[in-house]
Amino acid sequence: AAPSNQHGGGVWNTAEGGAPSPLWPAHRVVNQLCSSVGPKLVLLRDPTTATIPGLLALPCAAGSLIAFRVGRTLQPTAL
């Protein structure tokens, strides 16, 4: 199933709250609205080395930053 955010119960989607799979750790989907430009981005609450079905790692250098613009949803933005 494609990742999406659950309604209610806090910021993080969890297996207890109906996440796409019990294999998925706590996460939040960003850039998920029909009006959003670009691909969805899944933020994990905690670091993991596990392979998560359907997700690819976003390569970034240690200490690098990703900025977000807050609107109706979080959207990645250039720094």
Residue pairs with C-beta under 8 A, 6 or more apart in sequence:
1 20
1 21
2 20
2 40
2 54
3 13
3 20
3 24
3 27
3 29
3 32
3 40
3 42
3 54
3 55
4 20
4 29
4 32
5 13
5 28
5 29
5 32
6 13
6 17
6 18
6 19
9 17
11 28
12 26
12 27
12 28
12 45
13 19
13 24
13 26
13 27
13 28
13 29
14 26
15 21
15 22
15 24
19 27
20 54
21 53
23 50
23 52
23 53
24 52
24 53
25 44
25 45
25 46
25 48
25 50
25 52
26 44
26 45
26 46
27 42
27 43
27 44
27 45
28 42
28 43
28 45
28 74
29 40
29 41
29 42
29 43
30 40
30 41
30 42
30 43
30 68
30 73
30 74
30 75
30 76
31 37
31 38
31 39
31 40
31 41
31 73
31 74
31 75
31 76
32 40
32 73
33 72
33 73
35 72
36 73
36 75
37 75
38 75
38 76
41 58
41 76
42 55
60 66
65 79
66 76
67 76
67 77
67 78
67 79
68 74
68 75
68 76
68 77
69 75
69 76
69 77
